[in-house]
């Protein structure tokens, strides 16, 4: 155990007693004895074992000698790299391995390993099989696993060629992945695809390009290794091989001097059909676009013509991709969920209806792409609402006023365009505004006035920001959030619980207060299946609007955490809102966004001992 602890400390740089207890399963007292033994060994390696309260346990000095003795690399490995290494290890393994042995191999605790494996299962949709002999990957069950790994860790770039100044796509893979994909083949196929795109004039985006490149390279690799694609990796209904696919097959066969089997041609055909989906009818008949337009207008409560048009353009190829079980990666899922929760919720509701109507499955990446169209609509709509109006009065000339206007547009882009006035215009006509910015003193009874210099400094911007927030609160919110919270709908949970437990507790609390029906619990759980509502340590679950009797928000604080997919949520807001508060949705979700950023108030809410204490803290915020 002494040697295992030395390797664990070296591998993790700094550890704490809790880490060592979790890793070894020993008590703090026993670990202290082992650390005493390690300290006695340190002079032999010219290092010192440091144990500092609130800092941690680590080796001080040149650790190369002790690292060499215990065969441990000192290169720091981040969590994602470690997960990748674990996946590589399992892919190479031809027999089961015990969890404890696998954890020891990577100098991590059993619990840390279990968390890493859970993330890998979710990230790559792999099946990890357990038996009495240990765990292992059955690669036949893990469709496209290699392609998923490569696409996740590959790096796509656009480079300018030196000889003719043209730009070309380039896809590089880390050295660690060369065991999965032949780098030379990859380079040849990139040239093949350049010729293919030029000959067919396909409009191919980077996600489609990467997907086709990876799968074409793996297809050649399978052929060279005499391993044809599994039948169960193909879609149920055989699609007609289109001319573009035959063009690519001819190019591949010519460059690699091989014959591509029928199954591989079918698989490449799926990807090219997805690329061409905007040109190919995805249902029988030619009225699909019209039918989809009607469906969207019936399914979405609030929209404009531009939203419907943008959704049509996006959904025609998206539905085709989903029918073929091809999904594009959205690299901004987490940012979209945090910044645009209202839009994500609207996209999720639409997806629920689309899946039933068109018999397809949309993943979270697709949902968040749709959310961007809804967010654009929300932004357009918000411009029509009453806004904070600012007037600029300047005595030193029009140029100075324009300078102030430009600074306002830069720092407060959502504020309506300021009106520019001379002092004479103000005296003769007055002004209708919420705030007057002026370079000279102005006294008025009903309008807030700020005297500033032509160059807004940080102090001016801070004062103006506070003034705008103050006016917005008094104008639009009116302590609305506070009115939605009831002490009886707040729960403090001491033990670790599941997402299902949390939603059940919250929905029951709201039902007792006659805020929701008893069906809200199952509605919220169904909503979670489409897209998780967790945002780090905070979650905002909600169900069907039909189950809301009166608008309310339930709150649950769980200091030990709630297992919520990959996240460990500690603060949960159950949002039960209906159409009566539709005009307040932006304000409510803006509150959540501000709350997520305020780490101190979040910490206070999580540490609240009673529902009354939590209520007081959230109201005081």
C-alpha positions, -999 to 999 in steps of 0.1 A, spaced: 0 0 0 29 24 6 41 21 -30 5 25 -43 1 57 -22 34 71 -35 23 65 -71 -11 80 -64 4 112 -50 28 115 -79 1 109 -105 -22 135 -90 4 162 -80 -16 173 -49 -40 151 -29 -60 153 3 -68 128 30 -103 124 15 -87 114 -19 -64 89 -2 -93 74 19 -114 70 -12 -85 55 -32 -74 31 -5 -105 24 15 -85 30 47 -92 52 76 -75 87 81 -56 73 110 -42 44 90 -33 66 61 -14 90 84 8 60 95 15 51 58 24 88 51 49 87 81 65 56 64 67 75 31 82 105 48 110 83 61 118 71 26 119 106 11 156 115 18 166 85 -4 150 103 -33 160 138 -24 124 149 -19 102 160 10 66 149 17 46 180 25 13 178 45 -3 213 48 -38 220 61 -61 235 35 -34 230 8 -29 192 5 -3 164 5 24 165 -21 61 159 -28 84 189 -28 117 190 -47 129 172 -79 106 143 -82 122 128 -113 142 103 -93 112 89 -72 90 90 -104 115 68 -122 117 44 -93 80 39 -93 76 41 -131 51 70 -131 49 98 -157 49 133 -143 31 147 -173 -2 161 -159 -32 145 -175 -65 164 -176 -98 146 -170 -108 144 -207 -74 130 -216 -77 104 -188 -111 94 -201 -96 89 -235 -68 68 -221 -93 46 -203 -113 41 -235 -81 33 -254 -72 7 -228 -106 -9 -229 -106 -10 -267 -73 -29 -268 -83 -53 -240 -93 -88 -252 -104 -100 -217 -124 -86 -187 -107 -65 -161 -117 -59 -125 -127 -23 -116 -101 -21 -88 -73 -33 -112 -84 -7 -138 -84 21 -112 -50 11 -100 -37 12 -136 -46 49 -138 -39 58 -102 -74 69 -95 -100 57 -70 -127 32 -78 -154 60 -75 -135 83 -99 -132 54 -124 -170 47 -122 -176 84 -129 -153 84 -159 -169 52 -173 -203 68 -169 -192 98 -188 -177 76 -216 -210 57 -219 -229 89 -223 -204 106 -245 -199 78 -270 -231 57 -264 -210 26 -257 -220 -6 -239 -198 -16 -211 -205 -52 -201 -200 -65 -165 -194 -100 -154 -179 -118 -124 -145 -116 -142 -148 -78 -146 -158 -53 -173 -151 -52 -210 -163 -36 -243 -181 -58 -268 -172 -38 -299 -199 -54 -320 -225 -37 -298 -208 -4 -300 -217 9 -335 -194 35 -350 -174 37 -318 -141 43 -335 -156 70 -357 -171 87 -327 -137 87 -309 -119 101 -339 -145 128 -345 -144 138 -309 -106 143 -307 -97 151 -343 -90 187 -352 -104 203 -384 -88 233 -400 -89 253 -432 -55 260 -447 -43 281 -476 -21 262 -501 12 279 -508 14 274 -546 -20 286 -557 -34 305 -526 -65 283 -525 -81 273 -493 -86 236 -485 -101 216 -456 -77 196 -435 -84 171 -407 -57 161 -383 -58 134 -356 -37 132 -324 -8 107 -324 -27 86 -298 -54 79 -324 -32 66 -352 -37 31 -338 -74 34 -348 -70 51 -382 -43 50 -408 -29 85 -411 -16 79 -447 -51 67 -458 -67 97 -441 -45 121 -462 -52 103 -494 -90 104 -488 -88 141 -480 -75 146 -516 -102 122 -529 -129 142 -512 -115 175 -526 -118 160 -561 -153 145 -552 -167 179 -540 -152 197 -570 -168 172 -595 -202 169 -578 -206 206 -567 -220 194 -533 -225 221 -507 -209 203 -477 -204 218 -443 -176 210 -419 -197 185 -398 -208 166 -429 -172 167 -443 -157 153 -412 -183 125 -409 -179 115 -445 -141 117 -443 -139 95 -411 -163 69 -424 -147 66 -458 -113 62 -442 -126 35 -418 -143 18 -447 -110 15 -466 -94 3 -434 -120 -24 -429 -115 -35 -465 -77 -37 -462 -82 -57 -430 -107 -80 -446 -135 -69 -421 -167 -59 -438 -191 -35 -420 -217 -52 -397 -251 -56 -413 -268 -42 -382 -249 -9 -387 -271 -2 -418 -305 14 -417 -335 -9 -421 -347 2 -455 -322 1 -483 -318 35 -501 -312 38 -538 -276 43 -546 -273 79 -560 -249 90 -587 -228 110 -563 -221 79 -542 -210 60 -573 -187 89 -582 -170 87 -547 -168 49 -549 -150 51 -583 -125 76 -569 -118 55 -538 -114 23 -559 -90 40 -583 -68 55 -555 -67 24 -533 -68 -3 -561 -96 -22 -543 -133 -32 -548 -157 -17 -523 -183 -42 -511 -220 -35 -514 -225 -30 -476 -198 -3 -475 -213 14 -506 -247 15 -488 -231 30 -458 -213 57 -477 -245 63 -496 -263 72 -463 -239 100 -456 -240 115 -491 -279 113 -491 -278 133 -458 -256 159 -475 -279 161 -505 -311 160 -483 -322 195 -493 -323 183 -529 -341 150 -523 -377 146 -513 -378 130 -479 -414 118 -482 -435 106 -510 -449 134 -530 -436 170 -535 -456 188 -508 -434 180 -479 -423 217 -473 -460 228 -474 -471 201 -450 -442 209 -426 -451 246 -427 -487 238 -417 -475 214 -390 -452 241 -375 -479 267 -375 -502 244 -357 -475 232 -332 -460 265 -322 -480 289 -301 -462 321 -310 -442 327 -342 -435 350 -371 -430 342 -408 -392 344 -405 -392 318 -376 -413 294 -397 -391 300 -428 -358 294 -408 -372 263 -392 -382 249 -426 -348 255 -440 -332 237 -410 -357 209 -405 -359 195 -440 -322 182 -439 -324 176 -402 -354 152 -405 -336 134 -433 -304 131 -412 -324 118 -382 -343 92 -404 -309 79 -415 -296 80 -379 -269 105 -388 -264 133 -362 -242 164 -365 -223 175 -334 -233 208 -318 -202 222 -300 -222 248 -282 -248 227 -264 -239 237 -228 -236 274 -237 -270 274 -255 -287 256 -226 -273 282 -201 -278 314 -221 -311 306 -239 -332 283 -216 -365 297 -229 -355 290 -265 -343 255 -256 -376 247 -239 -395 259 -269 -373 238 -292 -378 208 -269 -416 211 -270 -415 213 -308 -392 182 -311 -416 162 -289 -443 168 -315 -419 163 -345 -408 129 -332 -444 117 -331 -453 131 -364 -423 121 -385 -412 90 -365 -376 102 -359 -354 108 -329 -338 142 -324 -308 143 -300 -298 172 -277 -274 186 -304 -303 190 -329 -325 204 -302 -300 231 -294 -296 240 -331 -334 245 -333 -332 266 -301 -310 292 -319 -339 299 -343 -363 304 -314 -338 327 -297 -336 348 -328 -374 351 -327 -374 360 -290 -349 387 -297 -369 401 -326 -401 400 -305 -383 417 -275 -375 447 -297 -412 454 -299 -417 455 -262 -415 487 -241 -378 493 -235 -357 517 -215 -354 549 -236 -323 570 -233 -318 606 -246 -284 622 -250 -281 659 -245 -248 675 -253 -237 711 -254 -203 706 -270 -215 696 -304 -231 668 -325 -199 648 -328 -197 644 -290 -233 631 -288 -226 606 -316 -195 594 -296 -217 588 -266 -243 570 -287 -216 546 -301 -203 538 -266 -239 530 -255 -245 507 -285 -212 489 -277 -218 484 -239 -257 481 -239 -266 465 -273 -302 456 -261 -311 492 -252 -331 510 -279 -312 535 -300 -306 567 -280 -322 600 -292 -297 628 -297 -308 663 -286 -292 697 -284 -299 718 -253 -321 741 -274 -342 712 -286 -346 700 -250 -357 735 -239 -382 740 -268 -397 705 -271 -388 685 -240 -382 648 -243 -399 615 -236 -372 592 -221 -364 571 -190 -328 583 -187 -311 615 -199 -273 614 -204 -259 648 -204 -225 665 -204 -240 695 -185 -261 696 -153 -298 691 -159 -325 690 -132 -358 673 -140 -387 659 -118 -397 627 -137 -367 616 -157 -334 601 -143 -304 622 -152 -268 612 -153 -241 638 -160 -211 622 -178 -180 631 -198 -180 624 -235 -158 594 -228 -177 570 -206 -153 556 -180 -158 524 -159 -175 543 -131 -200 559 -156 -207 525 -171 -213 509 -137 -236 537 -126 -256 535 -159 -258 497 -157 -272 499 -122 -297 526 -132 -309 506 -162 -313 475 -140 -332 495 -114 -356 509 -140 -361 475 -156 -369 459 -122 -394 485 -113 -409 486 -148 -412 449 -157 -406 426 -128 -424 441 -98 -410 414 -75 -427 389 -97 -403 361 -90 -409 364 -52 -446 360 -58 -441 327 -74 -423 311 -45 -441 296 -15 -423 283 16 -444 251 15 -429 244 -20 -393 244 -7 -375 213 4 -341 208 21 -327 173 15 -297 161 35 -289 128 17 -278 121 -19 -309 116 -42 -317 109 -78 -332 132 -104 -364 111 -102 -365 116 -64 -360 154 -68 -387 158 -94 -411 136 -74 -406 157 -42 -410 190 -60 -441 181 -80 -458 167 -49 -451 199 -30 -466 220 -58 -496 196 -61 -503 200 -24 -505 238 -29 -529 232 -58 -503 247 -83 -500 216 -105 -519 184 -113 -508 150 -101 -496 143 -137 -469 170 -135 -444 145 -121 -445 121 -151 -447 151 -175 -414 165 -161 -397 131 -163 -408 128 -199 -394 162 -206 -360 152 -192 -357 123 -217 -356 148 -246 -329 171 -231 -315 175 -196 -325 207 -177 -294 207 -156 -269 236 -158 -240 224 -138 -250 224 -101 -284 240 -109 -313 223 -126 -346 239 -139 -370 210 -146 -405 217 -158 -434 197 -174 -464 203 -197 -481 237 -194 -514 218 -193 -506 204 -159 -502 239 -144 -532 252 -123 -515 284 -111 -479 296 -118 -454 288 -91 -418 278 -86 -407 249 -63 -372 248 -49 -351 219 -36 -317 222 -20 -295 190 -17 -262 196 -1 -250 161 -9 -262 165 -45 -287 150 -70 -275 126 -96 -287 143 -128 -272 127 -158 -235 136 -158 -240 165 -133 -242 165 -96 -270 191 -91 -273 208 -57 -300 234 -63 -332 226 -82 -360 250 -93 -391 233 -106 -407 258 -129 -445 255 -132 -456 284 -155 -486 289 -178 -497 315 -204 -508 340 -177 -471 348 -172 -459 345 -208 -448 381 -209 -426 376 -179 -407 345 -191 -377 365 -202 -374 382 -168 -378 349 -150 -352 331 -169 -329 361 -168 -331 358 -131 -320 322 -133 -291 331 -155 -280 359 -131 -284 334 -102 -261 308 -119 -234 334 -122 -236 345 -86 -216 318 -68 -220 333 -34 -258 334 -33 -259 298 -48 -236 286 -20 -259 303 6 -290 287 -9 -274 252 -10 -263 256 27 -297 268 39 -308 247 69 -346 253 66 -371 262 39 -377 295 57 -340 303 57 -338 296 19 -369 317 12 -355 347 31 -321 344 13 -337 342 -21 -360 372 -14 -332 393 -1 -312 386 -33 
